[in-house]
Amino acid sequence: MSKGEYKQFLGMARGSNLEAQTQLVIARELGYGNPQTLKESEDLSIEVGKMLTAMLKKL
């Protein structure tokens, strides 16, 4: 995998992660699932986003 392809992959991963965050927020606001579990999932997704951003910046 070339550096450019890897950057593209990380960018797509960031986008997918943001989509997941959006769905978690919607689910929590609509009262689906356990609020604590949804919040923990949101927090984990935010951390993953930070990691992906850091990886992109290092390239």
mmCIF file of the N, C-alpha and C atoms, coordinates in Angstrom:
data_MODEL
# 
_entry.id   MODEL 
# 
loop_
_atom_site.group_PDB 
_atom_site.id 
_atom_site.type_symbol 
_atom_site.label_atom_id 
_atom_site.label_alt_id 
_atom_site.label_comp_id 
_atom_site.label_asym_id 
_atom_site.label_entity_id 
_atom_site.label_seq_id 
_atom_site.pdbx_PDB_ins_code 
_atom_site.Cartn_x 
_atom_site.Cartn_y 
_atom_site.Cartn_z 
_atom_site.occupancy 
_atom_site.B_iso_or_equiv 
_atom_site.pdbx_formal_charge 
_atom_site.auth_seq_id 
_atom_site.auth_comp_id 
_atom_site.auth_asym_id 
_atom_site.auth_atom_id 
_atom_site.pdbx_PDB_model_num 
ATOM 1   N N  . MET A 1 1  ? 0.856   -1.175 0.000  1.00 0.00 ? 1  MET A N  1 
ATOM 2   C CA . MET A 1 1  ? 0.000   0.000  0.000  1.00 0.00 ? 1  MET A CA 1 
ATOM 3   C C  . MET A 1 1  ? 0.900   1.235  0.000  1.00 0.00 ? 1  MET A C  1 
ATOM 4   N N  . SER A 1 2  ? 0.619   2.146  -0.907 1.00 0.00 ? 2  SER A N  1 
ATOM 5   C CA . SER A 1 2  ? 1.407   3.381  -0.977 1.00 0.00 ? 2  SER A CA 1 
ATOM 6   C C  . SER A 1 2  ? 0.971   4.349  0.130  1.00 0.00 ? 2  SER A C  1 
ATOM 7   N N  . LYS A 1 3  ? 1.809   5.369  0.347  1.00 0.00 ? 3  LYS A N  1 
ATOM 8   C CA . LYS A 1 3  ? 1.490   6.384  1.353  1.00 0.00 ? 3  LYS A CA 1 
ATOM 9   C C  . LYS A 1 3  ? 0.177   7.086  1.022  1.00 0.00 ? 3  LYS A C  1 
ATOM 10  N N  . GLY A 1 4  ? -0.030  7.381  -0.254 1.00 0.00 ? 4  GLY A N  1 
ATOM 11  C CA . GLY A 1 4  ? -1.268  8.033  -0.675 1.00 0.00 ? 4  GLY A CA 1 
ATOM 12  C C  . GLY A 1 4  ? -2.490  7.163  -0.434 1.00 0.00 ? 4  GLY A C  1 
ATOM 13  N N  . GLU A 1 5  ? -2.348  5.881  -0.725 1.00 0.00 ? 5  GLU A N  1 
ATOM 14  C CA . GLU A 1 5  ? -3.461  4.951  -0.498 1.00 0.00 ? 5  GLU A CA 1 
ATOM 15  C C  . GLU A 1 5  ? -3.762  4.833  0.990  1.00 0.00 ? 5  GLU A C  1 
ATOM 16  N N  . TYR A 1 6  ? -2.705  4.828  1.799  1.00 0.00 ? 6  TYR A N  1 
ATOM 17  C CA . TYR A 1 6  ? -2.890  4.731  3.248  1.00 0.00 ? 6  TYR A CA 1 
ATOM 18  C C  . TYR A 1 6  ? -3.608  5.968  3.779  1.00 0.00 ? 6  TYR A C  1 
ATOM 19  N N  . LYS A 1 7  ? -3.224  7.149  3.275  1.00 0.00 ? 7  LYS A N  1 
ATOM 20  C CA . LYS A 1 7  ? -3.911  8.385  3.670  1.00 0.00 ? 7  LYS A CA 1 
ATOM 21  C C  . LYS A 1 7  ? -5.386  8.325  3.292  1.00 0.00 ? 7  LYS A C  1 
ATOM 22  N N  . GLN A 1 8  ? -5.652  7.825  2.093  1.00 0.00 ? 8  GLN A N  1 
ATOM 23  C CA . GLN A 1 8  ? -7.037  7.704  1.641  1.00 0.00 ? 8  GLN A CA 1 
ATOM 24  C C  . GLN A 1 8  ? -7.804  6.746  2.550  1.00 0.00 ? 8  GLN A C  1 
ATOM 25  N N  . PHE A 1 9  ? -7.184  5.634  2.907  1.00 0.00 ? 9  PHE A N  1 
ATOM 26  C CA . PHE A 1 9  ? -7.813  4.661  3.800  1.00 0.00 ? 9  PHE A CA 1 
ATOM 27  C C  . PHE A 1 9  ? -8.132  5.298  5.153  1.00 0.00 ? 9  PHE A C  1 
ATOM 28  N N  . LEU A 1 10 ? -7.165  6.032  5.715  1.00 0.00 ? 10 LEU A N  1 
ATOM 29  C CA . LEU A 1 10 ? -7.394  6.681  7.006  1.00 0.00 ? 10 LEU A CA 1 
ATOM 30  C C  . LEU A 1 10 ? -8.497  7.729  6.913  1.00 0.00 ? 10 LEU A C  1 
ATOM 31  N N  . GLY A 1 11 ? -8.548  8.449  5.810  1.00 0.00 ? 11 GLY A N  1 
ATOM 32  C CA . GLY A 1 11 ? -9.607  9.433  5.611  1.00 0.00 ? 11 GLY A CA 1 
ATOM 33  C C  . GLY A 1 11 ? -10.979 8.786  5.557  1.00 0.00 ? 11 GLY A C  1 
ATOM 34  N N  . MET A 1 12 ? -11.055 7.659  4.870  1.00 0.00 ? 12 MET A N  1 
ATOM 35  C CA . MET A 1 12 ? -12.327 6.935  4.800  1.00 0.00 ? 12 MET A CA 1 
ATOM 36  C C  . MET A 1 12 ? -12.710 6.389  6.174  1.00 0.00 ? 12 MET A C  1 
ATOM 37  N N  . ALA A 1 13 ? -11.719 5.926  6.926  1.00 0.00 ? 13 ALA A N  1 
ATOM 38  C CA . ALA A 1 13 ? -11.982 5.424  8.275  1.00 0.00 ? 13 ALA A CA 1 
ATOM 39  C C  . ALA A 1 13 ? -12.505 6.540  9.172  1.00 0.00 ? 13 ALA A C  1 
ATOM 40  N N  . ARG A 1 14 ? -11.929 7.739  9.040  1.00 0.00 ? 14 ARG A N  1 
ATOM 41  C CA . ARG A 1 14 ? -12.421 8.888  9.816  1.00 0.00 ? 14 ARG A CA 1 
ATOM 42  C C  . ARG A 1 14 ? -13.872 9.190  9.473  1.00 0.00 ? 14 ARG A C  1 
ATOM 43  N N  . GLY A 1 15 ? -14.183 9.166  8.184  1.00 0.00 ? 15 GLY A N  1 
ATOM 44  C CA . GLY A 1 15 ? -15.557 9.426  7.757  1.00 0.00 ? 15 GLY A CA 1 
ATOM 45  C C  . GLY A 1 15 ? -16.530 8.401  8.307  1.00 0.00 ? 15 GLY A C  1 
ATOM 46  N N  . SER A 1 16 ? -16.139 7.145  8.255  1.00 0.00 ? 16 SER A N  1 
ATOM 47  C CA . SER A 1 16 ? -16.994 6.078  8.783  1.00 0.00 ? 16 SER A CA 1 
ATOM 48  C C  . SER A 1 16 ? -17.180 6.227  10.286 1.00 0.00 ? 16 SER A C  1 
ATOM 49  N N  . ASN A 1 17 ? -16.111 6.610  10.972 1.00 0.00 ? 17 ASN A N  1 
ATOM 50  C CA . ASN A 1 17 ? -16.198 6.813  12.409 1.00 0.00 ? 17 ASN A CA 1 
ATOM 51  C C  . ASN A 1 17 ? -17.154 7.958  12.741 1.00 0.00 ? 17 ASN A C  1 
ATOM 52  N N  . LEU A 1 18 ? -17.095 9.033  11.966 1.00 0.00 ? 18 LEU A N  1 
ATOM 53  C CA . LEU A 1 18 ? -18.011 10.159 12.192 1.00 0.00 ? 18 LEU A CA 1 
ATOM 54  C C  . LEU A 1 18 ? -19.461 9.755  11.927 1.00 0.00 ? 18 LEU A C  1 
ATOM 55  N N  . GLU A 1 19 ? -19.672 8.916  10.929 1.00 0.00 ? 19 GLU A N  1 
ATOM 56  C CA . GLU A 1 19 ? -21.026 8.409  10.670 1.00 0.00 ? 19 GLU A CA 1 
ATOM 57  C C  . GLU A 1 19 ? -21.524 7.602  11.868 1.00 0.00 ? 19 GLU A C  1 
ATOM 58  N N  . ALA A 1 20 ? -20.655 6.772  12.426 1.00 0.00 ? 20 ALA A N  1 
ATOM 59  C CA . ALA A 1 20 ? -21.032 5.974  13.598 1.00 0.00 ? 20 ALA A CA 1 
ATOM 60  C C  . ALA A 1 20 ? -21.360 6.882  14.779 1.00 0.00 ? 20 ALA A C  1 
ATOM 61  N N  . GLN A 1 21 ? -20.554 7.928  14.977 1.00 0.00 ? 21 GLN A N  1 
ATOM 62  C CA . GLN A 1 21 ? -20.828 8.874  16.060 1.00 0.00 ? 21 GLN A CA 1 
ATOM 63  C C  . GLN A 1 21 ? -22.200 9.508  15.893 1.00 0.00 ? 21 GLN A C  1 
ATOM 64  N N  . THR A 1 22 ? -22.529 9.894  14.678 1.00 0.00 ? 22 THR A N  1 
ATOM 65  C CA . THR A 1 22 ? -23.827 10.502 14.396 1.00 0.00 ? 22 THR A CA 1 
ATOM 66  C C  . THR A 1 22 ? -24.959 9.549  14.742 1.00 0.00 ? 22 THR A C  1 
ATOM 67  N N  . GLN A 1 23 ? -24.822 8.303  14.356 1.00 0.00 ? 23 GLN A N  1 
ATOM 68  C CA . GLN A 1 23 ? -25.864 7.315  14.641 1.00 0.00 ? 23 GLN A CA 1 
ATOM 69  C C  . GLN A 1 23 ? -26.011 7.079  16.141 1.00 0.00 ? 23 GLN A C  1 
ATOM 70  N N  . LEU A 1 24 ? -24.901 7.102  16.866 1.00 0.00 ? 24 LEU A N  1 
ATOM 71  C CA . LEU A 1 24 ? -24.961 6.934  18.318 1.00 0.00 ? 24 LEU A CA 1 
ATOM 72  C C  . LEU A 1 24 ? -25.684 8.108  18.974 1.00 0.00 ? 24 LEU A C  1 
ATOM 73  N N  . VAL A 1 25 ? -25.415 9.318  18.512 1.00 0.00 ? 25 VAL A N  1 
ATOM 74  C CA . VAL A 1 25 ? -26.088 10.505 19.054 1.00 0.00 ? 25 VAL A CA 1 
ATOM 75  C C  . VAL A 1 25 ? -27.586 10.427 18.775 1.00 0.00 ? 25 VAL A C  1 
ATOM 76  N N  . ILE A 1 26 ? -27.943 10.071 17.561 1.00 0.00 ? 26 ILE A N  1 
ATOM 77  C CA . ILE A 1 26 ? -29.361 9.956  17.198 1.00 0.00 ? 26 ILE A CA 1 
ATOM 78  C C  . ILE A 1 26 ? -30.048 8.907  18.064 1.00 0.00 ? 26 ILE A C  1 
ATOM 79  N N  . ALA A 1 27 ? -29.406 7.756  18.220 1.00 0.00 ? 27 ALA A N  1 
ATOM 80  C CA . ALA A 1 27 ? -29.992 6.685  19.032 1.00 0.00 ? 27 ALA A CA 1 
ATOM 81  C C  . ALA A 1 27 ? -30.205 7.143  20.469 1.00 0.00 ? 27 ALA A C  1 
ATOM 82  N N  . ARG A 1 28 ? -29.213 7.845  21.024 1.00 0.00 ? 28 ARG A N  1 
ATOM 83  C CA . ARG A 1 28 ? -29.337 8.325  22.406 1.00 0.00 ? 28 ARG A CA 1 
ATOM 84  C C  . ARG A 1 28 ? -30.460 9.343  22.526 1.00 0.00 ? 28 ARG A C  1 
ATOM 85  N N  . GLU A 1 29 ? -30.531 10.281 21.584 1.00 0.00 ? 29 GLU A N  1 
ATOM 86  C CA . GLU A 1 29 ? -31.554 11.324 21.641 1.00 0.00 ? 29 GLU A CA 1 
ATOM 87  C C  . GLU A 1 29 ? -32.962 10.769 21.440 1.00 0.00 ? 29 GLU A C  1 
ATOM 88  N N  . LEU A 1 30 ? -33.089 9.682  20.694 1.00 0.00 ? 30 LEU A N  1 
ATOM 89  C CA . LEU A 1 30 ? -34.399 9.064  20.478 1.00 0.00 ? 30 LEU A CA 1 
ATOM 90  C C  . LEU A 1 30 ? -34.760 8.054  21.565 1.00 0.00 ? 30 LEU A C  1 
ATOM 91  N N  . GLY A 1 31 ? -33.844 7.846  22.498 1.00 0.00 ? 31 GLY A N  1 
ATOM 92  C CA . GLY A 1 31 ? -34.130 6.958  23.617 1.00 0.00 ? 31 GLY A CA 1 
ATOM 93  C C  . GLY A 1 31 ? -33.941 5.484  23.324 1.00 0.00 ? 31 GLY A C  1 
ATOM 94  N N  . TYR A 1 32 ? -33.176 5.173  22.287 1.00 0.00 ? 32 TYR A N  1 
ATOM 95  C CA . TYR A 1 32 ? -32.897 3.770  21.980 1.00 0.00 ? 32 TYR A CA 1 
ATOM 96  C C  . TYR A 1 32 ? -31.695 3.302  22.793 1.00 0.00 ? 32 TYR A C  1 
ATOM 97  N N  . GLY A 1 33 ? -31.765 2.093  23.294 1.00 0.00 ? 33 GLY A N  1 
ATOM 98  C CA . GLY A 1 33 ? -30.625 1.513  24.004 1.00 0.00 ? 33 GLY A CA 1 
ATOM 99  C C  . GLY A 1 33 ? -30.397 2.123  25.369 1.00 0.00 ? 33 GLY A C  1 
ATOM 100 N N  . ASN A 1 34 ? -29.384 1.613  26.012 1.00 0.00 ? 34 ASN A N  1 
ATOM 101 C CA . ASN A 1 34 ? -28.991 2.073  27.334 1.00 0.00 ? 34 ASN A CA 1 
ATOM 102 C C  . ASN A 1 34 ? -28.194 3.373  27.187 1.00 0.00 ? 34 ASN A C  1 
ATOM 103 N N  . PRO A 1 35 ? -28.659 4.465  27.806 1.00 0.00 ? 35 PRO A N  1 
ATOM 104 C CA . PRO A 1 35 ? -27.972 5.753  27.652 1.00 0.00 ? 35 PRO A CA 1 
ATOM 105 C C  . PRO A 1 35 ? -26.492 5.707  28.051 1.00 0.00 ? 35 PRO A C  1 
ATOM 106 N N  . GLN A 1 36 ? -26.188 4.993  29.115 1.00 0.00 ? 36 GLN A N  1 
ATOM 107 C CA . GLN A 1 36 ? -24.795 4.901  29.572 1.00 0.00 ? 36 GLN A CA 1 
ATOM 108 C C  . GLN A 1 36 ? -23.928 4.172  28.547 1.00 0.00 ? 36 GLN A C  1 
ATOM 109 N N  . THR A 1 37 ? -24.453 3.085  28.001 1.00 0.00 ? 37 THR A N  1 
ATOM 110 C CA . THR A 1 37 ? -23.714 2.324  26.992 1.00 0.00 ? 37 THR A CA 1 
ATOM 111 C C  . THR A 1 37 ? -23.508 3.155  25.731 1.00 0.00 ? 37 THR A C  1 
ATOM 112 N N  . LEU A 1 38 ? -24.534 3.878  25.325 1.00 0.00 ? 38 LEU A N  1 
ATOM 113 C CA . LEU A 1 38 ? -24.412 4.733  24.143 1.00 0.00 ? 38 LEU A CA 1 
ATOM 114 C C  . LEU A 1 38 ? -23.383 5.838  24.372 1.00 0.00 ? 38 LEU A C  1 
ATOM 115 N N  . LYS A 1 39 ? -23.382 6.437  25.553 1.00 0.00 ? 39 LYS A N  1 
ATOM 116 C CA . LYS A 1 39 ? -22.409 7.484  25.879 1.00 0.00 ? 39 LYS A CA 1 
ATOM 117 C C  . LYS A 1 39 ? -20.995 6.920  25.865 1.00 0.00 ? 39 LYS A C  1 
ATOM 118 N N  . GLU A 1 40 ? -20.801 5.739  26.437 1.00 0.00 ? 40 GLU A N  1 
ATOM 119 C CA . GLU A 1 40 ? -19.481 5.105  26.431 1.00 0.00 ? 40 GLU A CA 1 
ATOM 120 C C  . GLU A 1 40 ? -19.027 4.823  25.003 1.00 0.00 ? 40 GLU A C  1 
ATOM 121 N N  . SER A 1 41 ? -19.957 4.389  24.172 1.00 0.00 ? 41 SER A N  1 
ATOM 122 C CA . SER A 1 41 ? -19.629 4.120  22.767 1.00 0.00 ? 41 SER A CA 1 
ATOM 123 C C  . SER A 1 41 ? -19.252 5.407  22.042 1.00 0.00 ? 41 SER A C  1 
ATOM 124 N N  . GLU A 1 42 ? -19.978 6.484  22.323 1.00 0.00 ? 42 GLU A N  1 
ATOM 125 C CA . GLU A 1 42 ? -19.643 7.788  21.735 1.00 0.00 ? 42 GLU A CA 1 
ATOM 126 C C  . GLU A 1 42 ? -18.240 8.217  22.152 1.00 0.00 ? 42 GLU A C  1 
ATOM 127 N N  . ASP A 1 43 ? -17.939 8.074  23.433 1.00 0.00 ? 43 ASP A N  1 
ATOM 128 C CA . ASP A 1 43 ? -16.623 8.464  23.942 1.00 0.00 ? 43 ASP A CA 1 
ATOM 129 C C  . ASP A 1 43 ? -15.509 7.655  23.277 1.00 0.00 ? 43 ASP A C  1 
ATOM 130 N N  . LEU A 1 44 ? -15.731 6.350  23.119 1.00 0.00 ? 44 LEU A N  1 
ATOM 131 C CA . LEU A 1 44 ? -14.736 5.509  22.445 1.00 0.00 ? 44 LEU A CA 1 
ATOM 132 C C  . LEU A 1 44 ? -14.559 5.928  20.992 1.00 0.00 ? 44 LEU A C  1 
ATOM 133 N N  . SER A 1 45 ? -15.651 6.251  20.345 1.00 0.00 ? 45 SER A N  1 
ATOM 134 C CA . SER A 1 45 ? -15.593 6.678  18.953 1.00 0.00 ? 45 SER A CA 1 
ATOM 135 C C  . SER A 1 45 ? -14.821 7.992  18.815 1.00 0.00 ? 45 SER A C  1 
ATOM 136 N N  . ILE A 1 46 ? -14.991 8.881  19.764 1.00 0.00 ? 46 ILE A N  1 
ATOM 137 C CA . ILE A 1 46 ? -14.244 10.142 19.762 1.00 0.00 ? 46 ILE A CA 1 
ATOM 138 C C  . ILE A 1 46 ? -12.746 9.867  19.899 1.00 0.00 ? 46 ILE A C  1 
ATOM 139 N N  . GLU A 1 47 ? -12.392 8.939  20.786 1.00 0.00 ? 47 GLU A N  1 
ATOM 140 C CA . GLU A 1 47 ? -10.982 8.581  20.957 1.00 0.00 ? 47 GLU A CA 1 
ATOM 141 C C  . GLU A 1 47 ? -10.404 7.977  19.682 1.00 0.00 ? 47 GLU A C  1 
ATOM 142 N N  . VAL A 1 48 ? -11.164 7.122  19.024 1.00 0.00 ? 48 VAL A N  1 
ATOM 143 C CA . VAL A 1 48 ? -10.716 6.537  17.760 1.00 0.00 ? 48 VAL A CA 1 
ATOM 144 C C  . VAL A 1 48 ? -10.497 7.646  16.733 1.00 0.00 ? 48 VAL A C  1 
ATOM 145 N N  . GLY A 1 49 ? -11.405 8.603  16.695 1.00 0.00 ? 49 GLY A N  1 
ATOM 146 C CA . GLY A 1 49 ? -11.264 9.727  15.775 1.00 0.00 ? 49 GLY A CA 1 
ATOM 147 C C  . GLY A 1 49 ? -9.982  10.509 16.023 1.00 0.00 ? 49 GLY A C  1 
ATOM 148 N N  . LYS A 1 50 ? -9.655  10.727 17.289 1.00 0.00 ? 50 LYS A N  1 
ATOM 149 C CA . LYS A 1 50 ? -8.413  11.426 17.630 1.00 0.00 ? 50 LYS A CA 1 
ATOM 150 C C  . LYS A 1 50 ? -7.198  10.631 17.162 1.00 0.00 ? 50 LYS A C  1 
ATOM 151 N N  . MET A 1 51 ? -7.253  9.315  17.334 1.00 0.00 ? 51 MET A N  1 
ATOM 152 C CA . MET A 1 51 ? -6.143  8.469  16.893 1.00 0.00 ? 51 MET A CA 1 
ATOM 153 C C  . MET A 1 51 ? -5.973  8.520  15.379 1.00 0.00 ? 51 MET A C  1 
ATOM 154 N N  . LEU A 1 52 ? -7.084  8.441  14.667 1.00 0.00 ? 52 LEU A N  1 
ATOM 155 C CA . LEU A 1 52 ? -7.017  8.489  13.207 1.00 0.00 ? 52 LEU A CA 1 
ATOM 156 C C  . LEU A 1 52 ? -6.471  9.829  12.726 1.00 0.00 ? 52 LEU A C  1 
ATOM 157 N N  . THR A 1 53 ? -6.907  10.908 13.359 1.00 0.00 ? 53 THR A N  1 
ATOM 158 C CA . THR A 1 53 ? -6.413  12.234 12.996 1.00 0.00 ? 53 THR A CA 1 
ATOM 159 C C  . THR A 1 53 ? -4.914  12.338 13.253 1.00 0.00 ? 53 THR A C  1 
ATOM 160 N N  . ALA A 1 54 ? -4.465  11.834 14.391 1.00 0.00 ? 54 ALA A N  1 
ATOM 161 C CA . ALA A 1 54 ? -3.035  11.867 14.714 1.00 0.00 ? 54 ALA A CA 1 
ATOM 162 C C  . ALA A 1 54 ? -2.231  11.058 13.699 1.00 0.00 ? 54 ALA A C  1 
ATOM 163 N N  . MET A 1 55 ? -2.761  9.909  13.304 1.00 0.00 ? 55 MET A N  1 
ATOM 164 C CA . MET A 1 55 ? -2.064  9.082  12.315 1.00 0.00 ? 55 MET A CA 1 
ATOM 165 C C  . MET A 1 55 ? -1.943  9.820  10.987 1.00 0.00 ? 55 MET A C  1 
ATOM 166 N N  . LEU A 1 56 ? -3.011  10.492 10.584 1.00 0.00 ? 56 LEU A N  1 
ATOM 167 C CA . LEU A 1 56 ? -2.979  11.251 9.332  1.00 0.00 ? 56 LEU A CA 1 
ATOM 168 C C  . LEU A 1 56 ? -1.962  12.389 9.387  1.00 0.00 ? 56 LEU A C  1 
ATOM 169 N N  . LYS A 1 57 ? -1.882  13.064 10.521 1.00 0.00 ? 57 LYS A N  1 
ATOM 170 C CA . LYS A 1 57 ? -0.961  14.191 10.652 1.00 0.00 ? 57 LYS A CA 1 
ATOM 171 C C  . LYS A 1 57 ? 0.498   13.751 10.601 1.00 0.00 ? 57 LYS A C  1 
ATOM 172 N N  . LYS A 1 58 ? 0.766   12.507 10.999 1.00 0.00 ? 58 LYS A N  1 
ATOM 173 C CA . LYS A 1 58 ? 2.147   12.012 11.001 1.00 0.00 ? 58 LYS A CA 1 
ATOM 174 C C  . LYS A 1 58 ? 2.620   11.602 9.617  1.00 0.00 ? 58 LYS A C  1 
ATOM 175 N N  . LEU A 1 59 ? 1.706   11.505 8.668  1.00 0.00 ? 59 LEU A N  1 
ATOM 176 C CA . LEU A 1 59 ? 2.101   11.085 7.315  1.00 0.00 ? 59 LEU A CA 1 
ATOM 177 C C  . LEU A 1 59 ? 2.527   12.264 6.467  1.00 0.00 ? 59 LEU A C  1 
# 
